Amino acid sequence: MPIRIVTDSTCDLPSEIVAQYGICVVPLYINVGKQGYLDGIDMTREEFYTRLPNFPVHPTTAVPSSQKFRAMYDVLAEEGATQVLSIHISTALSASANIAQVAAQETASTQVTVIDSQQLSLGTGFLVETAAKMAAAGCLIGEILSALEQQIKHSHVFAALDTLEFLKRSGRMSRFMSSLGTMLQIKPILTMHQGQPGTERVRTRERATQRVIEMLREVGEIARVAILHTHAHERVAELRQRAAGLLPEGNILTADISPVIGAHIGPGAAGFAVVSAQK
């Protein structure tokens, strides 16, 4: 394949899709105190979310060095890649795309184009899958970039959090606001569209579930959809049942969100990654 696809471990694509299209995934780091873990390699997601409430210190996350990215680009060049598309989590959430861009500028072995997905989780993953399928079909780089540009406009991620505790622990929310929110049963709903993270606050878990399903309805006709969660299988089953009339037929992909994101939002979150139909 003259065009190869690189992404990072926050894309949450199933391993079988990664293997089918020869997608290269650069793992980000999860640090717990002095112990570092490679996302998706050194610790399973189930283990991470099970241990998260009781870690002695709250996990932090980090991006690999530009040398790590450059080494992967060079390997792909050795394997025959004439061009590389490197697609990464939104720059609003991580420096991954920026570091990849530095590596791309330092790479002499092949041409590397870095894309800010403007998304997270399978919002990014669906873009990576589209690029990989088009590359496998022999499409030109310009055709792939044009398709991704359009898909970004139609990509949405939204999820209801079960607790404010982990936003507080990660420093994303003041201790006072977290305590007040818990007292009032506030359930935040986080959204991402075209690189713009947003939030809504509703009262009670039931209202949060209703609002997430309303958001799914507001997207309109669905081209691709997945249920995202942070080790929240009961909530996945509930969303699947209550949104049944909105979901397309067939198997609906589900994904445990990367601990790189989950460290901030905590266990029990659930929602959707959606690509609306282009008209």
C-alpha positions in Angstrom: 0.0 0.0 0.0 1.7 3.3 -1.0 -0.4 5.3 1.4 -0.3 4.1 5.1 -2.3 5.3 8.0 -1.0 6.2 11.5 -3.1 7.2 14.5 -2.8 7.2 18.3 -4.3 5.0 20.9 -7.1 7.3 21.8 -8.9 6.4 18.5 -10.4 3.3 20.2 -10.7 1.3 17.0 -11.1 -2.4 17.5 -7.9 -4.4 17.0 -9.4 -6.4 14.1 -10.0 -3.2 12.1 -6.5 -2.0 12.9 -5.0 -5.3 11.7 -7.2 -5.6 8.6 -6.0 -2.3 7.2 -2.5 -2.3 8.6 -3.1 0.8 10.6 -0.2 1.8 12.9 -1.2 3.0 16.4 1.2 5.1 18.5 0.3 4.4 22.2 0.1 7.4 24.5 1.3 7.1 28.1 -0.6 6.7 31.3 1.4 7.6 34.4 0.5 6.6 37.9 3.0 8.1 40.3 6.4 7.0 39.0 5.0 4.0 37.1 4.3 4.5 33.4 2.0 2.4 31.2 1.6 2.3 27.4 -2.1 2.8 26.6 -3.6 -0.4 25.3 -0.4 -2.4 25.9 0.7 -2.5 29.5 -2.7 -2.4 31.1 -6.1 -3.5 29.9 -8.9 -0.9 29.9 -11.0 -3.1 32.3 -8.1 -3.2 34.7 -7.6 0.6 34.5 -11.2 1.4 35.2 -11.4 -1.1 38.0 -8.3 0.4 39.6 -9.0 4.0 38.9 -11.0 5.0 42.0 -8.3 3.5 44.2 -5.0 4.6 42.6 -2.8 6.1 45.3 -2.3 9.2 43.1 -4.5 10.3 40.2 -3.2 9.2 36.8 -1.7 11.7 34.4 -1.3 11.2 30.7 1.5 12.1 28.2 2.2 12.1 24.5 5.2 10.2 23.0 8.1 12.2 21.8 8.5 13.3 18.1 11.2 10.6 17.8 8.6 7.9 18.4 6.4 9.2 15.6 9.3 9.7 13.3 10.6 6.2 13.9 7.2 4.8 12.9 7.1 7.0 9.7 10.6 5.7 8.8 9.5 2.1 9.3 6.5 2.6 7.0 8.8 4.1 4.4 11.0 1.0 4.6 7.9 -1.1 4.1 7.2 0.8 0.8 4.9 3.7 1.9 5.2 6.6 -0.4 2.9 8.7 1.7 1.7 8.6 5.3 -1.5 10.1 6.7 -1.2 10.6 10.5 -4.6 11.2 12.1 -4.8 12.2 15.7 -7.1 13.3 18.6 -8.2 16.9 18.6 -5.6 19.5 19.5 -8.1 21.0 21.9 -7.6 17.9 24.0 -4.0 16.7 23.4 -0.7 17.7 21.9 -0.5 14.5 19.9 -1.1 16.1 16.5 1.3 18.9 17.2 4.1 16.4 18.2 3.3 14.4 15.1 3.6 17.5 13.0 7.1 18.1 14.4 8.0 14.5 13.5 6.5 14.9 10.0 8.7 18.0 9.3 11.8 16.0 10.5 11.0 12.9 8.3 12.9 12.7 5.1 12.1 9.1 4.2 8.5 9.7 3.1 5.9 12.4 2.8 3.8 12.7 6.0 0.5 14.6 6.2 -0.8 15.2 9.8 -4.5 15.6 10.4 -6.2 17.0 13.4 -9.3 14.9 13.6 -11.1 17.6 15.7 -12.5 14.6 17.6 -11.8 12.0 20.2 -12.4 8.3 20.6 -14.3 6.7 17.7 -15.0 10.2 16.4 -11.3 10.0 15.4 -11.5 6.2 14.8 -14.2 6.5 12.2 -12.0 9.0 10.3 -9.0 6.6 10.5 -11.1 3.8 9.2 -12.4 5.8 6.3 -8.8 6.8 5.4 -7.6 3.2 5.6 -10.4 1.9 3.5 -9.8 4.5 0.8 -6.1 3.9 0.8 -6.7 0.1 0.5 -9.0 0.9 -2.5 -6.2 2.8 -4.2 -7.6 6.3 -3.7 -5.2 9.3 -4.1 -4.2 11.4 -1.1 -6.2 14.3 -2.3 -9.4 12.2 -2.5 -8.8 10.9 1.0 -8.2 14.3 2.4 -11.3 15.7 0.8 -13.4 12.8 2.2 -12.0 13.3 5.7 -12.7 17.1 5.6 -16.4 16.4 4.9 -16.6 13.6 7.5 -15.2 15.9 10.2 -18.1 18.3 9.6 -20.5 15.4 10.2 -18.8 13.8 13.2 -20.2 14.2 16.8 -19.3 12.7 20.1 -21.4 13.2 23.2 -21.4 11.3 26.5 -23.0 11.7 30.0 -20.6 11.4 33.0 -21.7 9.5 36.1 -19.6 11.6 38.5 -17.7 14.9 38.7 -15.1 13.4 41.0 -12.6 12.6 38.4 -12.8 16.0 36.7 -11.9 17.3 40.2 -9.0 14.9 40.7 -7.6 15.6 37.3 -7.7 19.4 37.9 -10.3 20.0 35.3 -12.9 21.3 37.8 -12.5 23.1 41.1 -13.1 21.2 44.3 -15.9 23.6 45.3 -17.8 23.2 42.1 -17.4 19.4 42.2 -18.8 19.2 45.8 -21.7 21.5 44.8 -22.4 19.4 41.7 -22.4 16.2 43.7 -24.8 17.7 46.2 -27.1 18.8 43.5 -26.9 15.5 41.5 -25.5 17.4 38.5 -24.5 15.1 35.6 -22.4 16.8 33.0 -22.7 15.9 29.3 -19.6 16.4 27.3 -19.7 17.1 23.6 -17.2 17.4 20.7 -17.9 18.7 17.2 -15.4 20.2 14.8 -12.7 20.6 17.4 -15.0 22.5 19.9 -15.5 20.8 23.2 -18.7 21.7 25.0 -20.6 20.8 28.1 -24.2 20.7 29.3 -25.3 20.2 32.9 -28.5 18.4 33.8 -29.9 17.1 37.0 -30.0 13.3 37.7 -28.7 10.3 35.8 -32.1 9.7 34.2 -32.2 13.2 32.7 -28.6 12.8 31.4 -29.6 9.6 29.6 -32.7 11.3 28.1 -30.5 14.2 26.9 -27.9 11.9 25.3 -30.7 10.2 23.3 -32.2 13.5 22.4 -28.7 14.5 21.0 -28.6 11.3 18.9 -32.0 12.2 17.5 -30.9 15.8 16.7 -28.0 14.5 14.6 -30.5 13.2 12.0 -29.9 10.4 9.6 -27.0 8.3 10.9 -24.2 6.9 8.6 -22.0 5.4 11.4 -22.5 5.1 15.1 -20.9 3.5 18.1 -21.7 3.4 21.8 -18.8 4.7 23.9 -18.4 4.1 27.6 -15.9 3.9 30.5 -16.4 0.4 31.8 -20.2 1.0 32.0 -21.7 -2.1 30.4 -25.1 -1.7 32.1 -25.4 1.9 30.7 -24.4 0.6 27.3 -27.3 -1.9 27.4 -29.6 0.8 28.6 -28.6 3.2 25.7 -28.9 0.4 23.2 -32.4 -0.4 24.3 -33.7 3.1 24.7 -32.2 4.4 21.4 -33.2 1.3 19.4 -35.6 3.2 17.2 -32.8 5.6 16.2 -30.0 3.2 15.6 -29.3 1.5 12.3 -29.9 -2.2 11.9 -27.0 -4.6 12.4 -24.3 -4.8 15.1 -23.6 -1.5 16.8 -19.9 -1.1 17.7 -19.1 -0.5 21.4 -15.9 0.7 22.8 -14.3 1.3 26.2 -12.9 4.8 25.9 -9.2 5.1 26.2 -7.8 5.6 29.7 -6.1 8.8 28.3 -9.6 10.3 28.3 -11.1 8.1 31.0 -8.6 9.4 33.6 -10.4 12.7 33.4 -14.1 11.6 33.1 -14.0 8.5 35.3 -15.9 5.2 35.2 -19.6 5.0 34.4 -19.7 7.5 31.5 -21.6 6.5 28.4 -22.6 8.1 25.1 -22.3 8.0 21.3 -19.8 8.6 18.5 -21.9 9.5 15.4 -21.2 10.3 11.8 -24.3 11.9 10.3 -25.3 11.1 6.7 -23.9 13.6 4.2 -26.5 15.2 1.9 
